[in-house]
Amino acid sequence: MTGLEFVQGLVAGSLPMNSMARAIGYDIVEASAGRVIVTANSSADHLNPEGTVHGGVAATLLDTCMGLAVKTMLDKGDASTTLEFKISFLRPVTKETGLLRAEGSVLASGRRIGAAEGRLTDGNGRLLAHATTTCLIFTRQGNS
C-alpha cells in the first residue's frame, strides 16, 4: 500500500497502533497527503520530576505527526526514517493542559529526503511547541 493508505489505515483503526502509541496514549486522528494530526491527553502519567509533562511526550507527538506526514507522500514499497529533528518548547505542558494536538505538515518531499514541520497546541489552540524534521526516504528491501 502507499504511505497515505497506510496512515489512513491507522486513522481508521484497520491497522494496529504501535507500542509507543499505546504507552503514551496517543491516537492518529486525521491524515491527508502531506498532513497528519495526532492527539493525546496530558496526564499525571506523563510528568517529569518538576511536575510538568515530560518533554519526551511532546517530542514523540511531534516526531510522530511529522514523520507520518512525510510517509503520506511515499509510494508503495518506500519507507522513511527520521534523520534529525529540532524542537522549540514555547509553553509548559501540565497534566491540566488536557488535549494535546500535534499537526505535521510536509514542507518538501523528494526522492530521498522529506522535510516537515510540526505544531503542538492545547485545546484552546495555543502553541506549546514547534518542530522541524528531515527524513530519509528509501526503498524497502525486497521491493522494486
PyMOL CGO cylinders between C-alpha atoms (Angstrom):
from pymol import cmd
from pymol.cgo import CYLINDER

trace = [
    CYLINDER, 0.00, 0.00, 0.00, 1.07, 3.62, -0.41, 0.3, 1, 1, 1, 1, 1, 1,
    CYLINDER, 1.07, 3.62, -0.41, 2.19, 5.67, 2.57, 0.3, 1, 1, 1, 1, 1, 1,
    CYLINDER, 2.19, 5.67, 2.57, -1.10, 7.59, 2.57, 0.3, 1, 1, 1, 1, 1, 1,
    CYLINDER, -1.10, 7.59, 2.57, -3.11, 4.35, 2.54, 0.3, 1, 1, 1, 1, 1, 1,
    CYLINDER, -3.11, 4.35, 2.54, -1.02, 3.06, 5.46, 0.3, 1, 1, 1, 1, 1, 1,
    CYLINDER, -1.02, 3.06, 5.46, -1.52, 6.18, 7.60, 0.3, 1, 1, 1, 1, 1, 1,
    CYLINDER, -1.52, 6.18, 7.60, -5.22, 6.32, 6.75, 0.3, 1, 1, 1, 1, 1, 1,
    CYLINDER, -5.22, 6.32, 6.75, -5.42, 2.68, 7.92, 0.3, 1, 1, 1, 1, 1, 1,
    CYLINDER, -5.42, 2.68, 7.92, -4.03, 3.80, 11.29, 0.3, 1, 1, 1, 1, 1, 1,
    CYLINDER, -4.03, 3.80, 11.29, -6.65, 6.56, 11.48, 0.3, 1, 1, 1, 1, 1, 1,
    CYLINDER, -6.65, 6.56, 11.48, -9.47, 4.14, 10.58, 0.3, 1, 1, 1, 1, 1, 1,
    CYLINDER, -9.47, 4.14, 10.58, -8.26, 1.50, 13.04, 0.3, 1, 1, 1, 1, 1, 1,
    CYLINDER, -8.26, 1.50, 13.04, -7.88, -1.14, 10.33, 0.3, 1, 1, 1, 1, 1, 1,
    CYLINDER, -7.88, -1.14, 10.33, -4.12, -1.25, 11.11, 0.3, 1, 1, 1, 1, 1, 1,
    CYLINDER, -4.12, -1.25, 11.11, -2.82, -1.63, 14.68, 0.3, 1, 1, 1, 1, 1, 1,
    CYLINDER, -2.82, -1.63, 14.68, -1.14, 1.23, 16.52, 0.3, 1, 1, 1, 1, 1, 1,
    CYLINDER, -1.14, 1.23, 16.52, 2.47, 0.72, 17.62, 0.3, 1, 1, 1, 1, 1, 1,
    CYLINDER, 2.47, 0.72, 17.62, 3.58, 0.06, 21.20, 0.3, 1, 1, 1, 1, 1, 1,
    CYLINDER, 3.58, 0.06, 21.20, 4.76, 3.68, 21.70, 0.3, 1, 1, 1, 1, 1, 1,
    CYLINDER, 4.76, 3.68, 21.70, 1.27, 4.93, 20.85, 0.3, 1, 1, 1, 1, 1, 1,
    CYLINDER, 1.27, 4.93, 20.85, -0.20, 2.61, 23.46, 0.3, 1, 1, 1, 1, 1, 1,
    CYLINDER, -0.20, 2.61, 23.46, 2.40, 3.57, 26.08, 0.3, 1, 1, 1, 1, 1, 1,
    CYLINDER, 2.40, 3.57, 26.08, 1.89, 7.33, 25.71, 0.3, 1, 1, 1, 1, 1, 1,
    CYLINDER, 1.89, 7.33, 25.71, -1.78, 7.08, 24.81, 0.3, 1, 1, 1, 1, 1, 1,
    CYLINDER, -1.78, 7.08, 24.81, -1.81, 8.96, 21.53, 0.3, 1, 1, 1, 1, 1, 1,
    CYLINDER, -1.81, 8.96, 21.53, -4.10, 8.46, 18.58, 0.3, 1, 1, 1, 1, 1, 1,
    CYLINDER, -4.10, 8.46, 18.58, -3.71, 9.35, 14.91, 0.3, 1, 1, 1, 1, 1, 1,
    CYLINDER, -3.71, 9.35, 14.91, -6.95, 11.14, 14.11, 0.3, 1, 1, 1, 1, 1, 1,
    CYLINDER, -6.95, 11.14, 14.11, -6.52, 12.65, 10.66, 0.3, 1, 1, 1, 1, 1, 1,
    CYLINDER, -6.52, 12.65, 10.66, -4.39, 12.03, 7.57, 0.3, 1, 1, 1, 1, 1, 1,
    CYLINDER, -4.39, 12.03, 7.57, -4.30, 13.52, 4.11, 0.3, 1, 1, 1, 1, 1, 1,
    CYLINDER, -4.30, 13.52, 4.11, -1.49, 13.93, 1.60, 0.3, 1, 1, 1, 1, 1, 1,
    CYLINDER, -1.49, 13.93, 1.60, 1.24, 15.85, 3.40, 0.3, 1, 1, 1, 1, 1, 1,
    CYLINDER, 1.24, 15.85, 3.40, -0.68, 16.41, 6.65, 0.3, 1, 1, 1, 1, 1, 1,
    CYLINDER, -0.68, 16.41, 6.65, -1.26, 14.29, 9.79, 0.3, 1, 1, 1, 1, 1, 1,
    CYLINDER, -1.26, 14.29, 9.79, -2.84, 15.09, 13.16, 0.3, 1, 1, 1, 1, 1, 1,
    CYLINDER, -2.84, 15.09, 13.16, -2.02, 13.17, 16.34, 0.3, 1, 1, 1, 1, 1, 1,
    CYLINDER, -2.02, 13.17, 16.34, -3.75, 13.76, 19.69, 0.3, 1, 1, 1, 1, 1, 1,
    CYLINDER, -3.75, 13.76, 19.69, -3.22, 12.74, 23.29, 0.3, 1, 1, 1, 1, 1, 1,
    CYLINDER, -3.22, 12.74, 23.29, -4.48, 13.85, 26.67, 0.3, 1, 1, 1, 1, 1, 1,
    CYLINDER, -4.48, 13.85, 26.67, -1.86, 15.11, 29.09, 0.3, 1, 1, 1, 1, 1, 1,
    CYLINDER, -1.86, 15.11, 29.09, -1.97, 13.20, 32.36, 0.3, 1, 1, 1, 1, 1, 1,
    CYLINDER, -1.97, 13.20, 32.36, -0.17, 12.56, 35.63, 0.3, 1, 1, 1, 1, 1, 1,
    CYLINDER, -0.17, 12.56, 35.63, 1.40, 9.51, 33.93, 0.3, 1, 1, 1, 1, 1, 1,
    CYLINDER, 1.40, 9.51, 33.93, 3.45, 11.89, 31.74, 0.3, 1, 1, 1, 1, 1, 1,
    CYLINDER, 3.45, 11.89, 31.74, 5.03, 14.03, 34.48, 0.3, 1, 1, 1, 1, 1, 1,
    CYLINDER, 5.03, 14.03, 34.48, 8.73, 14.65, 34.96, 0.3, 1, 1, 1, 1, 1, 1,
    CYLINDER, 8.73, 14.65, 34.96, 10.31, 15.35, 38.40, 0.3, 1, 1, 1, 1, 1, 1,
    CYLINDER, 10.31, 15.35, 38.40, 9.45, 19.06, 38.04, 0.3, 1, 1, 1, 1, 1, 1,
    CYLINDER, 9.45, 19.06, 38.04, 5.73, 18.24, 37.85, 0.3, 1, 1, 1, 1, 1, 1,
    CYLINDER, 5.73, 18.24, 37.85, 5.24, 19.20, 34.20, 0.3, 1, 1, 1, 1, 1, 1,
    CYLINDER, 5.24, 19.20, 34.20, 4.65, 16.87, 31.27, 0.3, 1, 1, 1, 1, 1, 1,
    CYLINDER, 4.65, 16.87, 31.27, 7.97, 15.40, 30.17, 0.3, 1, 1, 1, 1, 1, 1,
    CYLINDER, 7.97, 15.40, 30.17, 9.39, 16.98, 27.02, 0.3, 1, 1, 1, 1, 1, 1,
    CYLINDER, 9.39, 16.98, 27.02, 9.74, 13.50, 25.56, 0.3, 1, 1, 1, 1, 1, 1,
    CYLINDER, 9.74, 13.50, 25.56, 5.95, 13.28, 25.29, 0.3, 1, 1, 1, 1, 1, 1,
    CYLINDER, 5.95, 13.28, 25.29, 5.80, 16.47, 23.22, 0.3, 1, 1, 1, 1, 1, 1,
    CYLINDER, 5.80, 16.47, 23.22, 8.80, 15.31, 21.18, 0.3, 1, 1, 1, 1, 1, 1,
    CYLINDER, 8.80, 15.31, 21.18, 7.16, 11.94, 20.49, 0.3, 1, 1, 1, 1, 1, 1,
    CYLINDER, 7.16, 11.94, 20.49, 3.90, 13.53, 19.38, 0.3, 1, 1, 1, 1, 1, 1,
    CYLINDER, 3.90, 13.53, 19.38, 5.75, 15.94, 17.08, 0.3, 1, 1, 1, 1, 1, 1,
    CYLINDER, 5.75, 15.94, 17.08, 8.13, 13.30, 15.68, 0.3, 1, 1, 1, 1, 1, 1,
    CYLINDER, 8.13, 13.30, 15.68, 5.12, 11.09, 15.01, 0.3, 1, 1, 1, 1, 1, 1,
    CYLINDER, 5.12, 11.09, 15.01, 2.96, 13.66, 13.21, 0.3, 1, 1, 1, 1, 1, 1,
    CYLINDER, 2.96, 13.66, 13.21, 5.87, 14.95, 11.12, 0.3, 1, 1, 1, 1, 1, 1,
    CYLINDER, 5.87, 14.95, 11.12, 7.21, 11.50, 10.23, 0.3, 1, 1, 1, 1, 1, 1,
    CYLINDER, 7.21, 11.50, 10.23, 3.77, 10.24, 9.29, 0.3, 1, 1, 1, 1, 1, 1,
    CYLINDER, 3.77, 10.24, 9.29, 3.11, 13.39, 7.24, 0.3, 1, 1, 1, 1, 1, 1,
    CYLINDER, 3.11, 13.39, 7.24, 6.23, 12.55, 5.21, 0.3, 1, 1, 1, 1, 1, 1,
    CYLINDER, 6.23, 12.55, 5.21, 5.05, 8.93, 4.97, 0.3, 1, 1, 1, 1, 1, 1,
    CYLINDER, 5.05, 8.93, 4.97, 1.77, 10.05, 3.37, 0.3, 1, 1, 1, 1, 1, 1,
    CYLINDER, 1.77, 10.05, 3.37, 3.80, 11.22, 0.37, 0.3, 1, 1, 1, 1, 1, 1,
    CYLINDER, 3.80, 11.22, 0.37, 5.51, 7.87, -0.23, 0.3, 1, 1, 1, 1, 1, 1,
    CYLINDER, 5.51, 7.87, -0.23, 4.86, 5.38, -3.00, 0.3, 1, 1, 1, 1, 1, 1,
    CYLINDER, 4.86, 5.38, -3.00, 4.17, 1.70, -2.42, 0.3, 1, 1, 1, 1, 1, 1,
    CYLINDER, 4.17, 1.70, -2.42, 7.36, -0.05, -1.25, 0.3, 1, 1, 1, 1, 1, 1,
    CYLINDER, 7.36, -0.05, -1.25, 9.01, 3.11, 0.07, 0.3, 1, 1, 1, 1, 1, 1,
    CYLINDER, 9.01, 3.11, 0.07, 9.70, 3.89, 3.72, 0.3, 1, 1, 1, 1, 1, 1,
    CYLINDER, 9.70, 3.89, 3.72, 11.19, 6.74, 5.71, 0.3, 1, 1, 1, 1, 1, 1,
    CYLINDER, 11.19, 6.74, 5.71, 13.03, 7.33, 8.95, 0.3, 1, 1, 1, 1, 1, 1,
    CYLINDER, 13.03, 7.33, 8.95, 13.88, 10.45, 10.92, 0.3, 1, 1, 1, 1, 1, 1,
    CYLINDER, 13.88, 10.45, 10.92, 17.38, 11.75, 10.24, 0.3, 1, 1, 1, 1, 1, 1,
    CYLINDER, 17.38, 11.75, 10.24, 17.09, 14.68, 12.63, 0.3, 1, 1, 1, 1, 1, 1,
    CYLINDER, 17.09, 14.68, 12.63, 14.55, 16.92, 14.28, 0.3, 1, 1, 1, 1, 1, 1,
    CYLINDER, 14.55, 16.92, 14.28, 14.62, 20.15, 16.24, 0.3, 1, 1, 1, 1, 1, 1,
    CYLINDER, 14.62, 20.15, 16.24, 12.06, 21.19, 18.80, 0.3, 1, 1, 1, 1, 1, 1,
    CYLINDER, 12.06, 21.19, 18.80, 11.38, 24.52, 20.48, 0.3, 1, 1, 1, 1, 1, 1,
    CYLINDER, 11.38, 24.52, 20.48, 9.31, 24.38, 23.66, 0.3, 1, 1, 1, 1, 1, 1,
    CYLINDER, 9.31, 24.38, 23.66, 7.29, 27.58, 24.00, 0.3, 1, 1, 1, 1, 1, 1,
    CYLINDER, 7.29, 27.58, 24.00, 4.99, 26.95, 26.99, 0.3, 1, 1, 1, 1, 1, 1,
    CYLINDER, 4.99, 26.95, 26.99, 4.94, 24.41, 29.80, 0.3, 1, 1, 1, 1, 1, 1,
    CYLINDER, 4.94, 24.41, 29.80, 2.59, 21.45, 29.44, 0.3, 1, 1, 1, 1, 1, 1,
    CYLINDER, 2.59, 21.45, 29.44, 0.91, 20.25, 32.63, 0.3, 1, 1, 1, 1, 1, 1,
    CYLINDER, 0.91, 20.25, 32.63, -1.47, 17.42, 33.46, 0.3, 1, 1, 1, 1, 1, 1,
    CYLINDER, -1.47, 17.42, 33.46, -4.21, 20.09, 33.44, 0.3, 1, 1, 1, 1, 1, 1,
    CYLINDER, -4.21, 20.09, 33.44, -3.41, 21.14, 29.86, 0.3, 1, 1, 1, 1, 1, 1,
    CYLINDER, -3.41, 21.14, 29.86, -5.77, 18.44, 28.60, 0.3, 1, 1, 1, 1, 1, 1,
    CYLINDER, -5.77, 18.44, 28.60, -5.96, 17.62, 24.92, 0.3, 1, 1, 1, 1, 1, 1,
    CYLINDER, -5.96, 17.62, 24.92, -2.68, 17.93, 23.05, 0.3, 1, 1, 1, 1, 1, 1,
    CYLINDER, -2.68, 17.93, 23.05, -2.90, 18.26, 19.27, 0.3, 1, 1, 1, 1, 1, 1,
    CYLINDER, -2.90, 18.26, 19.27, 0.18, 17.73, 17.09, 0.3, 1, 1, 1, 1, 1, 1,
    CYLINDER, 0.18, 17.73, 17.09, -0.16, 18.67, 13.44, 0.3, 1, 1, 1, 1, 1, 1,
    CYLINDER, -0.16, 18.67, 13.44, 2.56, 17.72, 10.97, 0.3, 1, 1, 1, 1, 1, 1,
    CYLINDER, 2.56, 17.72, 10.97, 2.81, 19.29, 7.52, 0.3, 1, 1, 1, 1, 1, 1,
    CYLINDER, 2.81, 19.29, 7.52, 5.24, 18.40, 4.74, 0.3, 1, 1, 1, 1, 1, 1,
    CYLINDER, 5.24, 18.40, 4.74, 7.47, 21.24, 3.59, 0.3, 1, 1, 1, 1, 1, 1,
    CYLINDER, 7.47, 21.24, 3.59, 9.23, 19.29, 0.81, 0.3, 1, 1, 1, 1, 1, 1,
    CYLINDER, 9.23, 19.29, 0.81, 9.24, 15.70, -0.38, 0.3, 1, 1, 1, 1, 1, 1,
    CYLINDER, 9.24, 15.70, -0.38, 11.78, 14.42, -2.86, 0.3, 1, 1, 1, 1, 1, 1,
    CYLINDER, 11.78, 14.42, -2.86, 13.18, 11.09, -3.95, 0.3, 1, 1, 1, 1, 1, 1,
    CYLINDER, 13.18, 11.09, -3.95, 15.48, 10.68, -0.93, 0.3, 1, 1, 1, 1, 1, 1,
    CYLINDER, 15.48, 10.68, -0.93, 14.66, 13.45, 1.55, 0.3, 1, 1, 1, 1, 1, 1,
    CYLINDER, 14.66, 13.45, 1.55, 11.44, 14.70, 3.11, 0.3, 1, 1, 1, 1, 1, 1,
    CYLINDER, 11.44, 14.70, 3.11, 11.11, 17.75, 5.35, 0.3, 1, 1, 1, 1, 1, 1,
    CYLINDER, 11.11, 17.75, 5.35, 8.20, 18.65, 7.60, 0.3, 1, 1, 1, 1, 1, 1,
    CYLINDER, 8.20, 18.65, 7.60, 7.20, 20.94, 10.42, 0.3, 1, 1, 1, 1, 1, 1,
    CYLINDER, 7.20, 20.94, 10.42, 5.02, 20.24, 13.43, 0.3, 1, 1, 1, 1, 1, 1,
    CYLINDER, 5.02, 20.24, 13.43, 2.94, 22.34, 15.79, 0.3, 1, 1, 1, 1, 1, 1,
    CYLINDER, 2.94, 22.34, 15.79, 1.82, 21.17, 19.23, 0.3, 1, 1, 1, 1, 1, 1,
    CYLINDER, 1.82, 21.17, 19.23, -1.18, 23.05, 20.56, 0.3, 1, 1, 1, 1, 1, 1,
    CYLINDER, -1.18, 23.05, 20.56, -3.56, 22.81, 23.51, 0.3, 1, 1, 1, 1, 1, 1,
    CYLINDER, -3.56, 22.81, 23.51, -7.35, 22.61, 23.38, 0.3, 1, 1, 1, 1, 1, 1,
    CYLINDER, -7.35, 22.61, 23.38, -7.55, 26.41, 23.00, 0.3, 1, 1, 1, 1, 1, 1,
    CYLINDER, -7.55, 26.41, 23.00, -5.18, 26.43, 20.02, 0.3, 1, 1, 1, 1, 1, 1,
    CYLINDER, -5.18, 26.43, 20.02, -2.28, 27.93, 22.00, 0.3, 1, 1, 1, 1, 1, 1,
    CYLINDER, -2.28, 27.93, 22.00, 1.09, 26.95, 20.56, 0.3, 1, 1, 1, 1, 1, 1,
    CYLINDER, 1.09, 26.95, 20.56, 3.06, 24.85, 23.07, 0.3, 1, 1, 1, 1, 1, 1,
    CYLINDER, 3.06, 24.85, 23.07, 5.95, 23.66, 20.90, 0.3, 1, 1, 1, 1, 1, 1,
    CYLINDER, 5.95, 23.66, 20.90, 7.17, 23.83, 17.32, 0.3, 1, 1, 1, 1, 1, 1,
    CYLINDER, 7.17, 23.83, 17.32, 9.45, 21.39, 15.50, 0.3, 1, 1, 1, 1, 1, 1,
    CYLINDER, 9.45, 21.39, 15.50, 11.05, 20.63, 12.17, 0.3, 1, 1, 1, 1, 1, 1,
    CYLINDER, 11.05, 20.63, 12.17, 12.36, 17.35, 10.80, 0.3, 1, 1, 1, 1, 1, 1,
    CYLINDER, 12.36, 17.35, 10.80, 14.36, 15.88, 7.97, 0.3, 1, 1, 1, 1, 1, 1,
    CYLINDER, 14.36, 15.88, 7.97, 13.54, 12.29, 6.98, 0.3, 1, 1, 1, 1, 1, 1,
    CYLINDER, 13.54, 12.29, 6.98, 15.45, 9.83, 4.81, 0.3, 1, 1, 1, 1, 1, 1,
    CYLINDER, 15.45, 9.83, 4.81, 13.27, 8.16, 2.16, 0.3, 1, 1, 1, 1, 1, 1,
    CYLINDER, 13.27, 8.16, 2.16, 14.35, 4.70, 0.99, 0.3, 1, 1, 1, 1, 1, 1,
    CYLINDER, 14.35, 4.70, 0.99, 13.04, 1.63, -0.79, 0.3, 1, 1, 1, 1, 1, 1,
    CYLINDER, 13.04, 1.63, -0.79, 12.37, -1.31, 1.50, 0.3, 1, 1, 1, 1, 1, 1,
    CYLINDER, 12.37, -1.31, 1.50, 14.49, -4.40, 0.86, 0.3, 1, 1, 1, 1, 1, 1,
    CYLINDER, 14.49, -4.40, 0.86, 12.75, -6.87, -1.42, 0.3, 1, 1, 1, 1, 1, 1,
    CYLINDER, 12.75, -6.87, -1.42, 10.67, -4.16, -3.15, 0.3, 1, 1, 1, 1, 1, 1,
    CYLINDER, 10.67, -4.16, -3.15, 11.44, -2.77, -6.55, 0.3, 1, 1, 1, 1, 1, 1,
]
cmd.load_cgo(trace, "trace")
